Amino acid sequence: ATDFRVQVYRGEPVLTWWQGKISVAGVGQGYGVIMNSRYKTIATVHAASGLHSDLHEFELTPRGTAYVTAYKEVPQDLSSVGGPKNGWILDSYVQEIDVRTGRVVFQWHSLGNVPLSDSREANREPAKNASKSRPLDYFHVNSIADGPNGTVLISGRNTSTLYDLSRGGKILWQFGGLHSDFGPPAAVRLNYQHNARLHGSLLTVFDNGATPRAEPYTRPMEIKLDFAKKTARIVKTFVHPQKLLSPYEGDLQLMPNGDAFVGWGGIRRVSEFSPT
């Protein structure tokens, strides 16, 4: 089980989590569970289109839907990124599922929308020897949430980029990575991030900076966005006193009292930071 937390479903507080099997590569095959305040399971949520719900995201929305991540192994010519012509990749799927009916409300996938060359795995060992038993995880979707004006905000770990998607599946803007629509460069530098969330114009993100190591320590951050000018400004960086470097996963949660709560993912620590 992963991602155990309190959420709201149809106006009531619920406990939610993902459960299933996890591969060595860190990809899950399972489903989401919703339990009410009497500890009764009231719903389970499965990915659609023959896919299995992945461990990285199970986010409920005020619309009675749930965002889930999923992965699909597909054959792909990888010669453009230093891999075999008859190679294999993991295509990342984003789905919004109606909890009551299981109906797909929204679906998007990375292949055909994000080039293989945008991946930080391109022309490196993961691409060069990609096979059916070890497909190239070129995108690695790891978070989904509501974006501004009805859009969908997602995080691609292996492109070090956040994407805002229209309901028609078009990429409206990118933050970080090779083609950032926001600047300046110092404010939009991400390295293998997780858990992107928008709070109005305030973006929170858990920037791992590791596996492979790209930063001296992990930087959970608050970033102020100006959507009109496409500029970003780092407001706060939450640094652990021991300068922790989280290899994978992790999250940053803003608390009602102004504090920030950090789960360090691959390092088994949690921290609460004051507003100062």
C-alpha positions as CSV (number, residue, x, y, z in Angstrom):
1,A,0.0,0.0,0.0
2,T,1.2,3.5,-0.8
3,D,-0.1,7.1,-0.8
4,F,-2.2,6.7,2.4
5,R,-4.0,10.0,3.2
6,V,-7.2,11.8,4.1
7,Q,-9.1,13.2,1.1
8,V,-12.7,14.4,0.5
9,Y,-15.2,12.4,-1.6
10,R,-18.7,13.8,-2.2
11,G,-18.3,16.3,0.6
12,E,-17.2,13.8,3.2
13,P,-13.7,13.1,4.6
14,V,-12.4,9.7,3.5
15,L,-9.2,7.6,3.8
16,T,-7.6,6.7,0.5
17,W,-4.7,4.6,-0.6
18,W,-3.3,2.6,-3.5
19,Q,-2.5,-1.1,-3.2
20,G,-1.1,-3.7,-5.5
21,K,2.2,-5.1,-6.7
22,I,5.3,-3.0,-7.4
23,S,8.0,-3.9,-9.9
24,V,11.7,-3.5,-9.4
25,A,11.5,-0.5,-11.7
26,G,9.0,1.2,-9.4
27,V,5.9,0.8,-11.5
28,G,2.7,-0.4,-9.8
29,Q,-0.2,-2.6,-10.9
30,G,-3.1,-2.3,-8.5
31,Y,-6.1,-0.1,-7.6
32,G,-7.2,2.8,-5.4
33,V,-9.3,2.3,-2.2
34,I,-11.7,4.7,-0.6
35,M,-12.8,4.1,3.0
36,N,-15.3,6.2,5.0
37,S,-15.1,7.5,8.5
38,R,-16.5,4.2,9.8
39,Y,-13.6,2.4,8.2
40,K,-15.9,0.8,5.6
41,T,-14.6,0.5,2.0
42,I,-17.1,2.5,-0.1
43,A,-15.3,2.3,-3.4
44,T,-12.4,0.9,-5.3
45,V,-11.0,2.6,-8.4
46,H,-9.3,0.8,-11.3
47,A,-7.6,2.2,-14.4
48,A,-9.6,1.8,-17.6
49,S,-8.7,0.7,-21.2
50,G,-7.1,-2.6,-20.0
51,L,-4.5,-0.8,-17.9
52,H,-3.6,-1.2,-14.2
53,S,-3.6,1.7,-11.8
54,D,0.0,2.7,-10.8
55,L,1.2,3.6,-7.3
56,H,2.2,7.2,-8.0
57,E,-1.1,9.0,-7.9
58,F,-4.6,8.5,-6.5
59,E,-6.1,12.0,-6.3
60,L,-9.8,12.7,-5.7
61,T,-11.5,15.7,-7.2
62,P,-14.5,17.7,-6.1
63,R,-16.3,16.3,-9.2
64,G,-16.5,12.8,-7.8
65,T,-13.7,11.6,-10.0
66,A,-10.2,10.3,-9.3
67,Y,-6.9,10.9,-11.2
68,V,-4.8,7.7,-11.6
69,T,-1.5,7.1,-13.4
70,A,-0.8,4.0,-15.5
71,Y,1.9,2.5,-17.7
72,K,1.8,0.4,-20.9
73,E,4.6,-1.5,-22.6
74,V,4.7,-0.8,-26.3
75,P,7.2,-1.6,-29.1
76,Q,9.1,1.4,-30.3
77,D,11.9,2.4,-32.7
78,L,14.5,3.8,-30.3
79,S,17.3,4.5,-32.8
80,S,16.7,8.3,-32.5
81,V,17.7,8.1,-28.8
82,G,20.6,5.7,-29.1
83,G,18.5,2.5,-28.6
84,P,17.6,-0.5,-30.7
85,K,15.3,-0.2,-33.7
86,N,13.1,-3.0,-32.3
87,G,13.0,-1.6,-28.8
88,W,10.3,-1.2,-26.1
89,I,9.2,1.7,-24.0
90,L,6.8,2.4,-21.2
91,D,4.0,4.8,-22.4
92,S,2.7,6.9,-19.5
93,Y,-1.0,7.3,-19.1
94,V,-3.1,9.9,-17.3
95,Q,-6.7,9.0,-16.5
96,E,-9.6,10.7,-14.7
97,I,-12.1,8.1,-13.7
98,D,-15.7,8.6,-12.4
99,V,-15.6,6.8,-9.0
100,R,-19.2,5.6,-9.1
101,T,-19.3,4.3,-12.7
102,G,-15.7,3.6,-13.6
103,R,-16.2,5.8,-16.7
104,V,-13.2,7.5,-18.2
105,V,-13.7,11.3,-18.0
106,F,-10.2,12.2,-19.4
107,Q,-7.3,10.3,-20.8
108,W,-3.9,11.3,-22.1
109,H,-0.7,9.5,-22.8
110,S,2.9,10.6,-23.4
111,L,3.8,8.8,-26.6
112,G,3.1,11.0,-29.6
113,N,2.7,14.0,-27.4
114,V,6.1,14.3,-25.8
115,P,9.1,13.4,-28.0
116,L,11.5,10.6,-26.9
117,S,14.4,13.1,-27.3
118,D,12.9,15.2,-24.4
119,S,13.8,12.4,-22.0
120,R,16.8,12.6,-19.7
121,E,17.1,8.8,-20.3
122,A,17.8,9.5,-24.1
123,N,21.2,8.3,-25.3
124,R,22.0,6.7,-22.0
125,E,22.1,3.2,-20.8
126,P,18.3,2.8,-20.2
127,A,17.7,3.7,-23.8
128,K,20.6,1.8,-25.4
129,N,19.6,-1.6,-24.1
130,A,15.8,-1.2,-23.8
131,S,14.0,-4.5,-24.4
132,K,10.6,-6.0,-23.7
133,S,11.8,-7.3,-20.3
134,R,13.4,-3.9,-19.6
135,P,11.5,-1.2,-21.5
136,L,12.7,2.4,-21.6
137,D,10.7,4.5,-19.1
138,Y,11.2,7.7,-21.0
139,F,8.5,9.9,-19.4
140,H,7.5,8.4,-16.0
141,V,4.4,10.2,-15.1
142,N,4.3,10.6,-11.3
143,S,1.6,13.2,-10.3
144,I,-1.7,14.5,-11.6
145,A,-3.8,17.3,-10.2
146,D,-6.3,20.0,-11.3
147,G,-4.6,22.8,-13.2
148,P,-5.9,26.4,-13.8
149,N,-9.2,27.0,-15.5
150,G,-10.2,23.3,-15.8
151,T,-6.9,22.0,-17.1
152,V,-4.8,19.1,-15.8
153,L,-1.4,19.5,-14.3
154,I,1.0,16.5,-14.6
155,S,4.6,15.7,-13.8
156,G,7.0,13.8,-16.0
157,R,9.9,12.6,-13.8
158,N,12.2,11.5,-16.6
159,T,11.7,14.7,-18.6
160,S,12.1,16.9,-15.5
161,T,9.1,18.8,-16.7
162,L,5.6,19.8,-15.6
163,Y,2.9,20.0,-18.2
164,D,-0.5,21.7,-18.2
165,L,-3.0,19.9,-20.4
166,S,-6.2,21.1,-22.0
167,R,-9.2,18.8,-21.7
168,G,-8.6,18.0,-25.4
169,G,-5.2,16.7,-24.5
170,K,-3.1,19.6,-25.9
171,I,0.0,20.7,-23.9
172,L,-0.8,24.3,-23.1
173,W,2.5,25.1,-21.3
174,Q,5.6,23.4,-19.9
175,F,7.5,24.2,-16.8
176,G,11.1,23.1,-16.5
177,G,12.9,20.6,-18.9
178,L,14.2,21.4,-22.3
179,H,11.3,23.5,-23.6
180,S,10.1,25.6,-20.6
181,D,7.6,28.3,-21.3
182,F,8.4,29.9,-18.0
183,G,11.6,31.6,-16.9
184,P,14.1,32.6,-15.8
185,P,16.2,29.4,-16.0
186,A,17.3,29.4,-12.3
187,A,13.7,29.5,-11.1
188,V,12.4,26.7,-13.4
189,R,15.3,24.2,-13.0
190,L,13.8,20.8,-12.0
191,N,15.5,17.4,-11.6
192,Y,13.4,14.3,-11.4
193,Q,10.6,16.0,-9.4
194,H,7.4,14.6,-7.9
195,N,4.0,15.8,-6.5
196,A,3.3,19.0,-8.4
197,R,0.3,21.0,-7.1
198,L,-1.1,24.4,-8.0
199,H,-2.7,26.6,-5.3
200,G,-4.0,29.5,-7.4
201,S,-0.7,31.0,-8.8
202,L,1.5,29.2,-6.2
203,L,3.1,26.0,-7.5
204,T,4.4,23.5,-5.0
205,V,6.8,20.7,-6.1
206,F,9.1,18.1,-4.5
207,D,12.3,18.5,-6.5
208,N,14.3,15.3,-5.8
209,G,17.5,16.2,-7.6
210,A,18.6,12.6,-7.5
211,T,18.9,9.2,-9.3
212,P,21.1,10.1,-10.9
213,R,22.4,12.9,-8.6
214,A,21.9,16.3,-10.1
215,E,21.7,18.5,-6.9
216,P,23.5,18.5,-3.6
217,Y,20.2,18.0,-1.7
218,T,16.5,17.7,-2.4
219,R,14.5,20.9,-2.7
220,P,10.8,20.9,-1.9
221,M,9.7,24.4,-3.1
222,E,7.0,27.0,-3.3
223,I,7.2,28.8,-6.7
224,K,5.1,31.9,-7.5
225,L,3.9,31.9,-11.2
226,D,2.9,34.8,-13.3
227,F,0.8,33.2,-16.0
228,A,0.5,36.3,-18.2
229,K,4.3,37.1,-18.2
230,K,5.3,33.4,-18.0
231,T,7.7,34.1,-15.2
232,A,8.5,32.2,-12.0
233,R,9.9,33.1,-8.7
234,I,11.0,30.7,-6.0
235,V,9.3,31.8,-2.8
236,K,10.5,29.2,-0.3
237,T,12.8,26.2,-0.3
238,F,12.4,23.7,2.5
239,V,15.9,22.2,3.2
240,H,16.3,19.5,5.8
241,P,19.0,20.3,8.4
242,Q,20.8,17.2,7.3
243,K,20.6,18.2,3.6
244,L,18.7,15.0,2.7
245,L,18.8,13.8,-0.9
246,S,15.8,11.7,-1.7
247,P,16.3,9.1,-4.5
248,Y,12.7,8.8,-5.5
249,E,9.1,9.8,-4.6
250,G,8.3,12.4,-2.0
251,D,5.7,15.2,-1.4
252,L,5.1,18.7,-0.1
253,Q,1.8,19.5,1.6
254,L,0.8,23.0,2.7
255,M,-1.0,23.0,6.1
256,P,-4.0,25.1,7.2
257,N,-1.9,26.8,9.9
258,G,0.7,28.0,7.4
259,D,3.2,25.2,8.0
260,A,4.5,22.9,5.3
261,F,4.7,19.1,5.7
262,V,7.3,17.1,3.8
263,G,7.5,13.4,3.2
264,W,10.9,12.5,1.9
265,G,9.9,9.6,-0.3
266,G,12.8,7.2,-0.6
267,I,14.2,8.4,2.7
268,R,12.0,7.3,5.6
269,R,11.6,10.7,7.2
270,V,8.8,13.3,7.5
271,S,9.3,16.9,8.5
272,E,7.1,19.9,9.4
273,F,8.4,23.4,8.6
274,S,7.1,26.6,10.1
275,P,6.1,29.6,7.9
276,T,9.5,31.1,8.6
